[in-house]
Structure formats: structure tokens, C-alpha cells
């Protein structure tokens, strides 16, 4: 049985309805995360890594990684968020992921990574 919250999350109405205001609502700092990922990649000899930003939202993290020389592909289930990310990251390849494919995408991240690739997850700030 799927819980009510899981059904609401799968529909993702918030993201499409408030895509234009997303950056004003989601204000967590991007730079510490971008810096940590970049330092790890550079330390592993991947100064110009190819990165899939699955669930890219408005592209805040992607923009930071692009600014540091990485090649980022944008992916999100929300077409409106993806449109904002495309504007923030012109020239970056972008792919829409249907919401129904979210579960399959999450379970197949290993298949999306190249041999020797790295997987970084940012799941938001824990609530206290």
C-alpha cells in the first residue's frame, strides 16, 4: 500500500506550481556542497568531470559545478524547474524524467555511473 505522502510526492505539484519562486523558497547555501564535490573530483583526478545532476531543480548546484569547469547534464521531473535550470545553465544538455520513472531512476544510479564514477547525493537539510 502506498502512503498518502508518497502519492503526493510522486505527483510533485509544488515544483511545477512554484517553479518561478523555487529559489526564493529553497535558500540553503549551494557553495559548500559545490566546493566539497569539486574538491573530491579534483582530488580524484577528475578536474573536468561529466556530471549528471538528477533532480537538478533550478540548476543552482549545476551552475556552481559548471563554473568550476565540470560538464553537467541537467535532469528533473518538473518541466518548469528544468526550464529555469536551462536558463541558468545555457548549453548544458537537459533531460526530462517523467515522475513515474523516479523510482526506476533512483534504483539504477549505479547503471548511470561510468566505471570508476562517483555518486554524490544531496537530500536537503535534515529537519530538527
N, CA, C and O of each residue as an XYZ file, in Angstrom:
512
protein
N       0.844     -1.182      0.000
C       0.000      0.000      0.000
C       0.891      1.248      0.000
O       1.833      1.343      0.788
N       0.593      2.189     -0.875
C       1.354      3.426     -0.970
C       0.729      4.458     -0.052
O      -0.481      4.680     -0.088
N       1.556      5.090      0.773
C       1.049      6.097      1.703
C       0.594      7.347      0.958
O       0.992      7.581     -0.184
N      -0.248      8.151      1.617
C      -0.722      9.398      1.018
C       0.450     10.320      0.702
O       0.484     10.929     -0.368
N       1.408     10.432      1.612
C       2.547     11.330      1.373
C       3.373     10.870      0.179
O       3.905     11.699     -0.560
N       3.486      9.559     -0.020
C       4.230      9.053     -1.173
C       3.508      9.403     -2.470
O       4.147      9.749     -3.464
N       2.166      9.313     -2.464
C       1.400      9.685     -3.663
C       1.559     11.167     -3.965
O       1.741     11.542     -5.124
N       1.494     12.012     -2.951
C       1.633     13.461     -3.149
C       3.032     13.772     -3.651
O       3.193     14.590     -4.557
N       4.052     13.133     -3.079
C       5.423     13.364     -3.529
C       5.605     12.926     -4.966
O       6.318     13.580     -5.728
N       4.970     11.829     -5.349
C       5.107     11.336     -6.719
C       4.467     12.300     -7.715
O       4.940     12.431     -8.844
N       3.405     12.967     -7.306
C       2.743     13.908     -8.210
C       3.534     15.207     -8.348
O       3.476     15.841     -9.402
N       4.261     15.616     -7.331
C       5.140     16.779     -7.327
C       4.470     18.085     -7.771
O       5.069     18.833     -8.544
N       3.256     18.382     -7.310
C       2.614     19.615     -7.781
C       3.340     20.870     -7.311
O       3.338     21.878     -8.018
N       3.948     20.833     -6.156
C       4.646     22.003     -5.621
C       5.675     22.531     -6.611
O       5.740     23.735     -6.855
N       6.466     21.655     -7.172
C       7.577     22.065     -8.018
C       7.113     22.765     -9.298
O       7.711     23.757     -9.716
N       6.067     22.258     -9.907
C       5.567     22.922    -11.113
C       4.826     24.210    -10.774
O       4.960     25.210    -11.478
N       4.053     24.187     -9.709
C       3.282     25.380     -9.345
C       4.162     26.547     -8.913
O       3.846     27.704     -9.191
N       5.257     26.247     -8.240
C       6.086     27.305     -7.665
C       7.498     27.354     -8.244
O       8.422     27.826     -7.582
N       7.669     26.876     -9.460
C       8.996     26.853    -10.080
C       9.611     28.245    -10.132
O      10.807     28.401     -9.887
N       8.814     29.252    -10.448
C       9.342     30.613    -10.559
C       9.800     31.156     -9.206
O      10.659     32.036     -9.148
N       9.228     30.634     -8.119
C       9.584     31.115     -6.779
C      10.501     30.145     -6.038
O      10.850     30.389     -4.883
N      10.891     29.061     -6.682
C      11.660     27.998     -6.022
C      12.910     28.533     -5.325
O      13.167     28.204     -4.167
N      13.682     29.355     -6.028
C      14.933     29.846     -5.448
C      14.696     30.755     -4.245
O      15.560     30.861     -3.374
N      13.545     31.405     -4.186
C      13.219     32.238     -3.029
C      12.760     31.373     -1.851
O      12.895     31.767     -0.693
N      12.221     30.200     -2.155
C      11.725     29.305     -1.114
C      12.795     28.340     -0.607
O      12.826     28.021      0.581
N      13.654     27.883     -1.480
C      14.716     26.935     -1.137
C      16.018     27.732     -1.122
O      16.623     27.974     -2.166
N      16.435     28.131      0.061
C      17.529     29.102      0.160
C      18.815     28.546      0.758
O      19.742     29.305      1.041
N      18.885     27.249      0.952
C      20.103     26.674      1.520
C      21.320     27.035      0.686
O      21.222     27.151     -0.535
N      22.466     27.213      1.333
C      23.671     27.587      0.592
C      24.138     26.468     -0.336
O      24.148     25.295      0.037
N      24.518     26.847     -1.528
C      24.972     25.899     -2.546
C      26.485     25.731     -2.494
O      26.992     24.623     -2.673
N      27.200     26.801     -2.254
C      28.655     26.806     -2.382
C      29.370     25.745     -1.544
O      30.280     25.102     -2.068
N      29.013     25.521     -0.266
C      29.745     24.482      0.484
C      29.637     23.102     -0.166
O      30.610     22.349     -0.189
N      28.468     22.774     -0.689
C      28.287     21.479     -1.332
C      29.080     21.411     -2.626
O      29.773     20.428     -2.890
N      28.973     22.479     -3.442
C      29.697     22.523     -4.716
C      31.199     22.422     -4.464
O      31.904     21.699     -5.168
N      31.675     23.132     -3.478
C      33.109     23.107     -3.161
C      33.554     21.707     -2.735
O      34.602     21.224     -3.163
N      32.757     21.066     -1.895
C      33.115     19.719     -1.428
C      33.150     18.723     -2.585
O      34.071     17.910     -2.673
N      32.158     18.777     -3.470
C      32.123     17.866     -4.621
C      33.300     18.152     -5.544
O      33.985     17.231     -5.990
N      33.534     19.429     -5.829
C      34.640     19.803     -6.711
C      35.978     19.342     -6.132
O      36.801     18.781     -6.856
N      36.203     19.570     -4.855
C      37.470     19.154     -4.232
C      37.656     17.649     -4.320
O      38.762     17.168     -4.567
N      36.573     16.905     -4.118
C      36.667     15.455     -4.214
C      37.017     15.031     -5.642
O      37.885     14.184     -5.856
N      36.338     15.626     -6.602
C      36.600     15.269     -8.004
C      38.015     15.643     -8.423
O      38.712     14.844     -9.048
N      38.436     16.838     -8.085
C      39.795     17.273     -8.432
C      40.819     16.360     -7.761
O      41.816     15.979     -8.373
N      40.564     16.014     -6.502
C      41.467     15.114     -5.778
C      41.540     13.735     -6.404
O      42.538     13.032     -6.245
N      40.489     13.342     -7.116
C      40.454     12.037     -7.785
C      40.939     12.140     -9.231
O      40.836     11.183     -9.998
N      41.473     13.318     -9.598
C      41.986     13.491    -10.950
C      40.915     13.755    -11.988
O      41.138     13.527    -13.177
N      39.770     14.225    -11.565
C      38.650     14.488    -12.477
C      38.303     15.983    -12.463
O      37.219     16.389    -12.043
N      39.273     16.788    -12.943
C      39.109     18.243    -12.916
C      37.954     18.721    -13.776
O      37.352     19.755    -13.486
N      37.641     17.989    -14.819
C      36.564     18.356    -15.741
C      35.621     17.173    -15.899
O      35.477     16.621    -16.990
N      34.985     16.793    -14.808
C      34.141     15.598    -14.787
C      32.835     15.807    -15.540
O      32.310     16.918    -15.616
N      32.328     14.721    -16.089
C      30.981     14.698    -16.657
C      30.037     14.321    -15.528
O      30.192     13.271    -14.906
N      29.051     15.183    -15.263
C      28.175     15.013    -14.109
C      26.724     14.993    -14.563
O      26.312     15.819    -15.379
N      25.952     14.054    -14.038
C      24.508     14.029    -14.218
C      23.900     14.603    -12.951
O      24.036     14.012    -11.880
N      23.235     15.736    -13.053
C      22.559     16.339    -11.904
C      21.100     15.909    -11.958
O      20.245     16.623    -12.482
N      20.829     14.721    -11.402
C      19.474     14.164    -11.383
C      18.682     14.859    -10.280
O      19.084     14.855     -9.116
N      17.576     15.443    -10.649
C      16.813     16.248     -9.701
C      17.447     17.619     -9.574
O      17.582     18.152     -8.473
N      17.833     18.184    -10.700
C      18.613     19.428    -10.712
C      17.848     20.643    -10.226
O      18.455     21.672     -9.930
N      16.526     20.549    -10.136
C      15.754     21.716     -9.713
C      16.002     22.878    -10.655
O      15.880     22.736    -11.872
N      16.347     24.020    -10.098
C      16.581     25.215    -10.913
C      18.028     25.337    -11.373
O      18.406     26.352    -11.958
N      18.839     24.317    -11.115
C      20.212     24.311    -11.611
C      21.210     25.058    -10.751
O      22.299     25.385    -11.223
N      20.870     25.338     -9.499
C      21.800     26.079     -8.630
C      23.116     25.322     -8.438
O      24.192     25.900     -8.594
N      23.035     24.047     -8.104
C      24.247     23.250     -7.913
C      24.981     23.060     -9.239
O      26.207     23.148     -9.302
N      24.214     22.799    -10.293
C      24.809     22.598    -11.613
C      25.602     23.827    -12.042
O      26.714     23.692    -12.552
N      25.058     25.011    -11.845
C      25.748     26.248    -12.235
C      27.085     26.358    -11.507
O      28.094     26.721    -12.110
N      27.094     26.047    -10.225
C      28.336     26.088     -9.461
C      29.371     25.106     -9.980
O      30.558     25.426    -10.039
N      28.932     23.918    -10.355
C      29.857     22.912    -10.887
C      30.349     23.291    -12.281
O      31.512     23.062    -12.614
N      29.474     23.863    -13.090
C      29.881     24.331    -14.419
C      30.914     25.441    -14.273
O      31.907     25.472    -14.999
N      30.679     26.344    -13.338
C      31.625     27.444    -13.112
C      33.002     26.941    -12.693
O      34.000     27.645    -12.853
N      33.056     25.735    -12.163
C      34.331     25.143    -11.753
C      34.913     24.232    -12.835
O      35.897     23.531    -12.597
N      34.309     24.244    -14.019
C      34.881     23.533    -15.152
C      34.312     22.162    -15.448
O      34.815     21.464    -16.328
N      33.277     21.763    -14.734
C      32.683     20.444    -14.981
C      31.616     20.540    -16.063
O      31.057     21.608    -16.313
N      31.342     19.399    -16.703
C      30.314     19.298    -17.733
C      29.095     18.643    -17.091
O      29.148     17.482    -16.687
N      28.011     19.382    -16.999
C      26.837     18.913    -16.267
C      25.657     18.690    -17.210
O      25.343     19.537    -18.045
N      25.012     17.535    -17.060
C      23.746     17.261    -17.730
C      22.647     17.452    -16.696
O      22.702     16.890    -15.601
N      21.660     18.240    -17.052
C      20.537     18.547    -16.168
C      19.441     17.507    -16.347
O      19.164     17.076    -17.466
N      18.811     17.101    -15.234
C      17.690     16.177    -15.305
C      16.728     16.500    -14.177
O      17.137     16.643    -13.025
N      15.452     16.615    -14.510
C      14.438     16.823    -13.475
C      13.093     16.348    -14.001
O      12.854     16.333    -15.209
N      12.224     15.965    -13.086
C      10.883     15.525    -13.453
C       9.956     16.705    -13.696
O       8.948     16.568    -14.390
N      10.285     17.865    -13.131
C       9.455     19.052    -13.314
C       9.933     19.831    -14.539
O      11.053     20.341    -14.567
N       9.081     19.912    -15.532
C       9.436     20.659    -16.748
C       9.693     22.129    -16.438
O      10.576     22.744    -17.038
N       8.934     22.693    -15.513
C       9.107     24.116    -15.194
C      10.421     24.374    -14.469
O      11.090     25.369    -14.750
N      10.803     23.505    -13.545
C      12.104     23.662    -12.894
C      13.221     23.479    -13.914
O      14.209     24.213    -13.899
N      13.064     22.508    -14.793
C      14.074     22.245    -15.812
C      14.229     23.449    -16.747
O      15.334     23.742    -17.204
N      13.133     24.141    -17.028
C      13.205     25.344    -17.867
C      14.034     26.428    -17.180
O      14.815     27.118    -17.834
N      13.871     26.579    -15.874
C      14.668     27.559    -15.127
C      16.140     27.141    -15.150
O      17.025     27.976    -15.337
N      16.395     25.846    -14.959
C      17.773     25.341    -14.973
C      18.424     25.548    -16.340
O      19.603     25.891    -16.422
N      17.666     25.342    -17.398
C      18.209     25.568    -18.753
C      18.636     27.026    -18.912
O      19.678     27.309    -19.503
N      17.833     27.945    -18.387
C      18.189     29.356    -18.465
C      19.415     29.702    -17.643
O      20.215     30.551    -18.036
N      19.564     29.048    -16.504
C      20.707     29.288    -15.626
C      21.973     28.639    -16.169
O      23.076     29.122    -15.914
N      21.823     27.558    -16.909
C      22.965     26.784    -17.407
C      22.867     26.622    -18.923
O      22.746     25.500    -19.413
N      22.918     27.731    -19.674
C      22.777     27.616    -21.127
C      23.865     26.719    -21.712
O      25.030     26.786    -21.321
N      23.459     25.894    -22.640
C      24.408     24.993    -23.288
C      24.528     23.644    -22.603
O      25.051     22.700    -23.195
N      24.055     23.530    -21.367
C      24.115     22.239    -20.678
C      23.014     21.333    -21.230
O      21.870     21.769    -21.359
N      23.339     20.087    -21.558
C      22.297     19.164    -22.007
C      21.248     18.999    -20.905
O      21.582     19.017    -19.721
N      19.999     18.841    -21.291
C      18.922     18.707    -20.307
C      17.993     17.577    -20.723
O      17.683     17.404    -21.901
N      17.556     16.812    -19.728
C      16.649     15.690    -19.958
C      15.522     15.754    -18.951
O      15.743     15.973    -17.760
N      14.325     15.560    -19.439
C      13.168     15.476    -18.556
C      12.997     14.024    -18.131
O      13.142     13.104    -18.936
N      12.690     13.838    -16.872
C      12.449     12.494    -16.368
C      11.016     12.430    -15.887
O      10.671     13.116    -14.925
N      10.168     11.634    -16.518
C       8.792     11.541    -16.046
C       8.762     11.101    -14.589
O       9.550     10.252    -14.172
N       7.851     11.681    -13.820
C       7.752     11.354    -12.403
C       7.629      9.859    -12.196
O       8.184      9.329    -11.233
N       6.919      9.164    -13.070
C       6.739      7.724    -12.904
C       8.063      6.989    -12.993
O       8.176      5.855    -12.528
N       9.071      7.627    -13.590
C      10.369      6.965    -13.724
C      11.291      7.254    -12.548
O      12.408      6.740    -12.501
N      10.840      8.069    -11.600
C      11.705      8.433    -10.477
C      12.220      7.214     -9.721
O      13.418      7.101     -9.462
N      11.324      6.309     -9.370
C      11.720      5.126     -8.601
C      12.736      4.304     -9.378
O      13.730      3.843     -8.817
N      12.484      4.119    -10.677
C      13.409      3.362    -11.506
C      14.762      4.075    -11.600
O      15.812      3.432    -11.568
N      14.730      5.397    -11.715
C      15.988      6.161    -11.781
C      16.784      6.001    -10.510
O      17.991      5.764    -10.552
N      16.113      6.129     -9.373
C      16.811      6.016     -8.095
C      17.419      4.634     -7.916
O      18.516      4.499     -7.375
N      16.711      3.614     -8.368
C      17.233      2.256     -8.171
C      18.308      1.896     -9.187
O      18.956      0.858     -9.054
N      18.510      2.728    -10.192
C      19.500      2.372    -11.211
C      20.647      3.374    -11.321
O      21.300      3.444    -12.362
N      20.904      4.149    -10.268
C      22.004      5.108    -10.335
C      23.329      4.430    -10.660
O      24.159      4.989    -11.377
N      23.522      3.239    -10.140
C      24.777      2.537    -10.430
C      24.930      2.326    -11.936
O      26.038      2.407    -12.468
N      23.832      2.059    -12.613
C      23.886      1.882    -14.048
C      24.121      3.177    -14.808
O      24.562      3.152    -15.957
N      23.830      4.310    -14.176
C      24.043      5.599    -14.815
C      25.488      6.076    -14.676
O      25.949      6.921    -15.443
N      26.189      5.530    -13.700
C      27.583      5.933    -13.482
C      28.513      5.122    -14.372
O      28.285      3.940    -14.628
N      29.536      5.768    -14.823
C      30.575      5.060    -15.571
C      31.441      4.287    -14.598
O      31.439      4.565    -13.399
N      32.178      3.320    -15.111
C      33.106      2.567    -14.276
C      34.064      3.562    -13.632
O      34.644      4.408    -14.313
N      34.221      3.456    -12.340
C      35.084      4.383    -11.611
C      34.423      5.714    -11.312
O      35.063      6.616    -10.773
N      33.136      5.849    -11.658
C      32.409      7.094    -11.419
C      32.089      7.282     -9.948
O      32.250      6.368     -9.139
N      31.637      8.468     -9.617
C      31.286      8.809     -8.241
C      29.808      9.189     -8.197
O      29.285      9.768     -9.150
N      29.140      8.865     -7.099
C      27.758      9.255     -6.891
C      27.713     10.151     -5.664
O      28.121      9.750     -4.574
N      27.214     11.364     -5.848
C      27.042     12.303     -4.754
C      25.551     12.538     -4.590
O      24.853     12.804     -5.569
N      25.060     12.442     -3.371
C      23.654     12.687     -3.105
C      23.531     13.850     -2.134
O      24.243     13.921     -1.132
N      22.624     14.754     -2.442
C      22.281     15.834     -1.535
C      20.790     15.726     -1.345
O      20.016     15.920     -2.282
N      20.394     15.419     -0.137
C      18.991     15.138      0.122
C      18.320     16.248      0.924
O      17.238     16.048      1.475
N      18.941     17.388      0.991
C      18.355     18.503      1.731
C      18.827     18.524      3.154
O      19.492     17.605      3.633
N      18.468     19.588      3.814
C      18.867     19.785      5.207
C      17.930     19.020      6.107
O      16.712     19.127      5.962
N      18.476     18.238      7.047
C      17.592     17.499      7.964
C      16.771     18.471      8.807
O      17.265     19.518      9.226
N      15.542     18.118      9.043
C      14.688     18.941      9.907
C      14.982     18.615     11.347
O      15.203     17.459     11.708
N      14.983     19.614     12.143
C      15.259     19.406     13.583
C      14.028     19.610     14.399
O      14.069     19.478     15.622
